[in-house]
Amino acid sequence: MCDCGGMMTSPRSAATALEAVPSSVRVHVIGAGPVGLLLTALLQTMPGFSVRLYEKRQEYTRTRMVQLAPYLVADSVDAYRSDYIDGDTVDAVFEPAELLEGLTFRRSIPADLMALLRDWTLGFCPLNSIERAVSDLIDGRGSNGVQRTAAVVTADDAMRMLEPGDILIDCTGSTSLLRDHLTIGSGGAEEGANTLKIRLEYALVITFLYGQTYDCNEYCKYYKNAENAQYKFIPMVNRTHYDGSVSHVTGIVNISAEEYDAMPSRFDGEWLRGNVPSVAQSMDRFIDKIKEETHGEIVGDLEIVRIPLDLYRARNATSRQWLRASPRDHPFAGAPVFLAGDSAIGSPYFQSISLGFECAMYLAGLIAQRDMPLREMLERYELYSYKQWLRVYMRSKMIKHNKDLFESLDDPLALLGKLHVY
Ligand SMILES: Cc1cc2nc3c(=O)[nH]c(=O)nc-3n(C[C@H](O)[C@H](O)[C@H](O)COP(=O)(O)OP(=O)(O)OC[C@H]3O[C@@H](n4cnc5c(N)ncnc54)[C@H](O)[C@@H]3O)c2cc1C
């Protein structure tokens, strides 16, 4: 239960909300994962805001290796759309003025935060080191204007803490606290009512360390899997990363729904060998070929998680429905709510944090425009989120399609069956 205080107050009317600009705005950020932290660090240095950041975890313990996309720190439109998978999509989806607006905001990001972002786009790093670095940065800034609360916030808490003129940003991740509360249903939040979900596949995400430099590209993915008729291990799209002593390798093996159901959520190589030997053999063949080439050894064991690879988005990433309907007794009618990060959009294939950061930057830029009418702010964030969704939807479908074709490269008939030309 949150100790966030704030009794339920009657929201001011939507019309007032559209016009008035309070002297200092309270922003509640629920969830201090990477996206909630980034948003807090961005808002912290903007005049006229006080941030309340709520987090239920005591410690940052997620050590999975992640990488951020270079477009996050792009300093020109060309650099922003240089990605080899979806550079064209950027041009197709975004107006030039929108791209320029994004660049202008990036240039205003404080140097301490920008330095961290630049670092994270260079190579892999553990997720918790990103979380700790931004968390420390927030705490270490002088008069920091951020009040942190360690608590599990409930949806009722969130509604109670909101006062007219406040802003609430839900950064609670894929099982978002408020996503289902943003649609006006027949009473109560209906689970999934505000979510569009597309299941692309079930997968094992397998990570290991290797004691030599090891680079992978599409040829490597093919030849090292040549004897794996099924269960091809496909290292992540952004290759592998050598940190000076070990290579960090993360990749995906596609599994069936039945196999997924029969596995624990997290396990190691020993469990894999004992329980799913066919996948283990494919992994071992792949790793043996790396060793043949580079004469190194695996450091430690395999770390494996099984996950459904889902693409999803909140149909409403803001409280716009409540603002429009303006019921007198609902807090969301008088104070805007935004979803950011995995709360709003989720995508597989190692790209979500970058997407979340991108939307967080845009949202911070909107909130900074204190004289912008609330309705416009919500609609602009909805449109931007939708465009980012289109981008990640097309990108993920492309990656999935390429993976499907890749898995049938040695079987021309199966390959042709997956190709639809016109
Ligand atoms: C195996 C695996 C590998 C991945 N690899 C990559 C990768 O390489 N690159 C990449 O970009 N992405 C990767 N991802 C995805 C990435 O981890 C997520 O996109 C990212 O963590 C989302 O950040 P977030 O801040 O939106 O949400 P989260 O990281 O989920 O953070 C949400 C925060 O809110 C807190 N919270 C939740 N509910 C409440 C509540 N009621 N009250 C208070 N606090 C609450 C949580 O404790 C948490 O700290 C991977 C995911 C998985 C599962």
The ligand as a Gaussian input file, in Angstrom:
#p B3LYP/6-31G(d) Opt

LIG

0 1
 C       14.778000     -12.163000     -21.276000
 C       14.599000     -10.758000     -21.706000
 C       15.613000     -10.132000     -22.406000
 C       15.463000      -8.795000     -22.825000
 N       16.465000      -8.201000     -23.519000
 C       16.313000      -6.924000     -23.958000
 C       17.331000      -6.266000     -24.741000
 O       18.389000      -6.815000     -25.012000
 N       17.101000      -4.998000     -25.170000
 C       15.923000      -4.347000     -24.884000
 O       15.744000      -3.206000     -25.316000
 N       14.966000      -4.922000     -24.137000
 C       15.126000      -6.183000     -23.678000
 N       14.138000      -6.774000     -22.940000
 C       12.931000      -5.979000     -22.599000
 C       13.239000      -4.986000     -21.480000
 O       13.734000      -5.636000     -20.349000
 C       11.972000      -4.202000     -21.148000
 O       11.496000      -3.620000     -22.334000
 C       12.241000      -3.083000     -20.152000
 O       12.668000      -3.596000     -18.914000
 C       10.963000      -2.275000     -19.956000
 O       11.227000      -1.186000     -19.113000
 P       10.054000      -0.475000     -18.318000
 O       10.715000       0.515000     -17.448000
 O        8.993000      -0.056000     -19.253000
 O        9.385000      -1.650000     -17.450000
 P       10.042000      -2.614000     -16.368000
 O       11.477000      -2.839000     -16.621000
 O        9.154000      -3.798000     -16.305000
 O        9.936000      -1.783000     -15.019000
 C        8.714000      -1.593000     -14.368000
 C        9.023000      -1.149000     -12.950000
 O        7.799000      -0.839000     -12.278000
 C        7.813000      -1.436000     -10.996000
 N        6.422000      -1.663000     -10.651000
 C        5.539000      -2.472000     -11.305000
 N        4.347000      -2.436000     -10.725000
 C        4.453000      -1.574000      -9.693000
 C        3.534000      -1.132000      -8.698000
 N        2.256000      -1.542000      -8.687000
 N        3.973000      -0.259000      -7.760000
 C        5.262000       0.171000      -7.761000
 N        6.169000      -0.229000      -8.676000
 C        5.767000      -1.082000      -9.626000
 C        8.616000      -2.696000     -11.197000
 O        9.123000      -3.187000      -9.978000
 C        9.700000      -2.232000     -12.141000
 O       10.818000      -1.691000     -11.484000
 C       14.271000      -8.093000     -22.525000
 C       13.240000      -8.714000     -21.802000
 C       13.402000     -10.040000     -21.396000
 C       12.275000     -10.695000     -20.617000

